Every structure is written in C-alpha cells, then in structure tokens.
Amino acid sequence: MDKDFDRIVNCPLCGGSLECLHCNWLLEQNRHKYFTNSVGPDERSGACSYTRGQCPLCDGTGTALGRLADATMDCKACSGAGSVETTVKLDIGSRKERKQCSACGGSGKRNQQRIEIQGFQSVRETCYIRFDGKHYSLSHHDNFVAIDLEGEAMSFFAKWQPASQSTYLRERRAKEKKQTEERARQEELRQQELTQRRINEGLCLTCGKGLGFMDKMSGRQIHKHCS
C-alpha cells in the first residue's frame, strides 16, 4: 500500500455497505460486470435488474485509502475561455459583448480539490462511482480513482480517520511483512542447499560448472575467473 494515502474513508463503490449492485442482464450476456455506488439513482440501468454482491474494491472492509490533492481544471463558467458572452441592452436593440469571466478572473482555469482513492485490492470488473451525475471509472486492472470534492462527494468524504487507525491495514501490512520475511528465509535456505550440493558434487560455488584441473589442484572451490 502507498504510504502517501494517509486516511481511511468509506468505500465510495459500496458506500461502506460491503455490497455492490450487480447487473444481472450483463451477467447473462457474459459481458463485463458493472457495479455502482449507492449514491443517487442509476439512469443507465434501464430494464436491467440488480442483485447484491461482494464489493470488489474494499475487500469486505467497507473502507478505502484516500489522500487529498489539488488539480487545475477549466473554469465551468466560461468553459476555459477566460471570457463570457453577454447581451447588452441598448436604447434601440442590443449587442453581444465579451467580458472577462468573473469566476476565474480571465485565466480560464480554476483550482479543484480532489480526493484520490485507493482500494485494498485491484478491481477485476469494470466499475464506476457516481456523484452528482458524474461517473468516475475504475479501470479493469486498476484500483485508483480521483474524485472531485464538491456536492455529494464532499458530503460523502466529510468524515475520515487517519490510516494508522485502520486495524485491517495494520494487520495487512503485518501479514505482508511476514510473507516477505518468509520468502527471504526460503530463498536463503535454497541458496544454502545449492551451495552444499555444489560442494558435495565438486562444482564451482559461483557458476555451478565443474572445477578445472588447476582449480582442483589448488583446492579452490571457485573458478579463478569467477572469484
């Protein structure tokens, strides 16, 4: 897990409920599975019926890791142009004028705070998260998504805890550390067995090939060119 993700939040995919809505029609058609979070209705579903299934993002914890980030985006008021067109009423008729956008000060850009979410496992299905009609997609081999902190998303992520308070995360890291140490121990044993076998068979300890006449005469266990 990336240590830069310093907080735990409710899983945005299942809403902390541990379950996601699973589209039965897509299953029957042997196509990708689509999941949606519990915030707002899903206008894409149409006649598709849903059943509940285990959330593929949070690993049954109901939580995900998060970190705050700032992003520069096009200003919504002027669509990035830096100016807006207005209609000015004249004594007779009217005319169109372009004025500097007051929302962005003419830059055409705005700063948007985002929360970047990382799940506890990679999502194997095609999933999306929905806030205020915007869809945030989780790609097929990824478990990372950046969500704009505004509207429903801001309310949803208002509460969080330091990642250090996650019992699941502590246990997972301890398990991963133990597995790493076990792999290192197994590799050390393998190297010891390999060395002993080469000693027993009179082979070079470095390259594993047979020792030459001069190496045997000198009592060396490693070829001169391997040392």
C-alpha positions in Angstrom: 0.0 0.0 0.0 1.2 3.5 -0.8 2.1 5.3 2.4 1.0 8.7 0.8 -2.6 7.6 1.3 -2.8 8.9 4.9 -6.6 8.5 5.6 -9.3 5.9 5.6 -12.8 6.7 4.2 -15.9 4.9 3.5 -15.5 2.8 0.3 -17.1 5.0 -2.4 -18.0 2.0 -4.5 -20.2 0.2 -2.0 -20.8 3.2 0.2 -19.5 1.3 3.2 -22.2 -1.3 3.0 -19.7 -4.0 1.9 -22.0 -4.9 -1.1 -22.5 -3.6 -4.6 -25.3 -3.7 -7.1 -24.6 -6.4 -9.7 -26.3 -6.1 -13.1 -27.9 -9.5 -13.9 -28.5 -8.7 -17.6 -24.8 -8.1 -18.2 -24.0 -11.4 -16.4 -26.5 -13.3 -18.6 -24.8 -11.8 -21.7 -21.4 -12.9 -20.5 -20.1 -9.4 -20.6 -18.2 -7.3 -18.1 -19.8 -6.7 -14.7 -20.8 -3.2 -13.8 -21.1 -2.0 -10.2 -22.4 1.3 -9.0 -22.2 3.0 -5.6 -25.3 3.7 -3.5 -25.3 7.5 -4.1 -28.1 8.5 -6.4 -30.2 6.5 -9.0 -28.5 4.8 -12.0 -30.2 6.2 -15.1 -28.1 3.8 -17.3 -29.7 0.7 -15.8 -32.8 0.7 -17.9 -34.6 -2.6 -17.7 -31.5 -4.2 -16.0 -32.3 -6.0 -12.7 -29.7 -5.9 -9.9 -28.7 -8.2 -7.1 -26.2 -7.5 -4.4 -22.7 -8.9 -4.5 -19.5 -8.5 -2.5 -17.7 -5.2 -3.2 -14.7 -5.8 -5.4 -12.8 -2.7 -4.1 -12.7 -2.7 -0.3 -12.1 -6.4 0.3 -15.1 -6.6 2.7 -13.8 -3.8 5.0 -16.3 -1.1 3.9 -13.3 1.4 3.7 -10.7 2.6 1.3 -7.5 4.6 1.5 -7.5 8.3 0.5 -5.3 11.4 0.1 -6.1 15.0 -0.8 -4.8 16.5 -4.0 -5.2 19.8 -5.9 -6.0 19.8 -9.6 -6.2 22.7 -12.2 -9.3 22.5 -14.4 -11.1 24.5 -17.0 -13.4 27.1 -15.4 -17.0 25.9 -15.6 -18.5 29.4 -16.0 -16.5 30.2 -19.2 -15.6 26.7 -20.3 -11.9 27.6 -20.1 -12.2 30.6 -22.5 -11.5 33.2 -19.8 -14.3 35.4 -21.0 -18.1 35.1 -21.3 -20.5 36.5 -23.9 -23.2 38.8 -22.6 -26.1 40.7 -24.2 -26.1 44.4 -23.6 -29.4 46.2 -24.0 -29.2 49.4 -26.0 -31.6 52.2 -26.4 -32.5 50.6 -29.7 -31.9 46.9 -29.9 -29.0 45.1 -28.2 -25.5 43.8 -29.0 -23.3 41.0 -27.9 -20.2 41.7 -25.9 -17.5 39.5 -24.4 -16.4 40.3 -20.8 -13.7 38.8 -18.6 -15.1 35.9 -16.6 -15.5 37.0 -13.0 -15.4 33.4 -11.8 -11.8 32.8 -12.9 -10.5 36.3 -13.4 -9.9 35.7 -17.1 -7.5 32.8 -16.6 -10.0 30.2 -17.8 -8.8 27.9 -15.1 -9.8 27.0 -11.6 -8.4 25.0 -8.7 -10.3 21.9 -7.7 -9.6 19.9 -4.6 -9.8 16.2 -5.2 -9.6 13.1 -3.1 -7.7 10.2 -4.6 -8.9 6.8 -3.6 -7.0 3.5 -3.5 -8.8 0.3 -2.7 -7.5 -2.6 -0.7 -7.4 -4.8 -3.8 -7.4 -4.3 -7.6 -10.9 -4.2 -9.2 -11.2 -7.1 -11.7 -14.6 -5.9 -13.0 -15.5 -2.7 -14.9 -16.8 -0.4 -12.1 -17.8 3.2 -11.8 -18.5 5.6 -8.9 -21.2 8.2 -9.3 -21.6 11.6 -7.6 -23.8 14.5 -8.9 -24.3 12.7 -12.2 -20.5 12.4 -12.9 -19.1 8.9 -13.4 -15.6 8.1 -12.1 -14.4 4.9 -13.7 -12.2 2.3 -12.1 -10.3 0.7 -15.0 -10.1 -3.1 -15.4 -6.6 -3.5 -13.9 -6.6 -0.5 -11.5 -7.8 0.3 -8.0 -7.2 4.1 -8.1 -9.6 6.9 -8.8 -9.6 10.7 -8.3 -12.9 12.2 -7.3 -13.7 16.0 -7.3 -14.6 17.2 -3.8 -17.8 19.0 -4.4 -21.5 18.4 -3.9 -22.4 14.9 -2.9 -18.7 13.8 -2.9 -17.8 16.5 -0.4 -20.5 15.4 1.9 -19.7 11.7 1.4 -16.0 12.2 2.3 -16.5 14.7 5.1 -15.6 12.1 7.7 -12.3 10.3 7.7 -9.8 8.8 10.0 -6.0 8.5 9.9 -4.9 5.4 8.1 -2.9 4.5 11.1 -6.2 3.7 12.9 -7.2 1.1 10.4 -7.0 -2.3 12.1 -7.3 -4.0 8.8 -4.4 -2.0 7.3 -2.2 -2.8 10.2 -3.0 -6.5 10.0 -2.5 -6.5 6.2 0.9 -4.8 6.5 2.0 -7.1 9.2 0.9 -10.1 7.1 2.8 -8.7 4.0 5.9 -8.1 6.1 5.7 -11.7 7.5 5.3 -13.1 3.9 8.3 -11.0 2.7 10.4 -12.3 5.6 9.3 -15.9 4.9 10.2 -15.6 1.2 13.6 -14.2 2.2 14.1 -17.1 4.6 13.1 -19.7 2.0 15.5 -18.1 -0.6 18.3 -18.2 2.0 17.6 -21.9 2.6 17.6 -22.5 -1.1 20.9 -20.8 -1.5 22.4 -22.8 1.4 21.1 -26.1 -0.1 22.5 -25.1 -3.6 25.9 -24.3 -2.1 26.1 -27.6 -0.2 25.1 -29.6 -3.2 27.8 -27.9 -5.3 30.4 -28.6 -2.5 29.3 -32.3 -2.5 29.5 -32.6 -6.3 32.8 -30.7 -6.6 31.3 -27.9 -8.6 32.1 -24.2 -8.7 30.2 -22.4 -5.9 29.6 -19.4 -8.2 28.7 -20.7 -11.6 27.9 -24.3 -10.8 30.1 -25.7 -13.5 32.7 -28.4 -12.9 36.0 -27.2 -11.5 39.1 -27.4 -13.8 42.2 -29.4 -13.1 44.2 -26.4 -11.8 41.3 -25.4 -9.5 41.2 -28.8 -8.0 44.9 -28.9 -7.6 44.9 -25.6 -5.7 42.0 -26.8 -3.6 39.8 -23.8 -4.7 36.0 -24.2 -4.6 35.5 -21.3 -7.1 36.9 -20.9 -10.6 39.6 -18.3 -10.6 37.7 -16.3 -13.2 34.5 -16.5 -11.1 36.1 -15.1 -7.9 
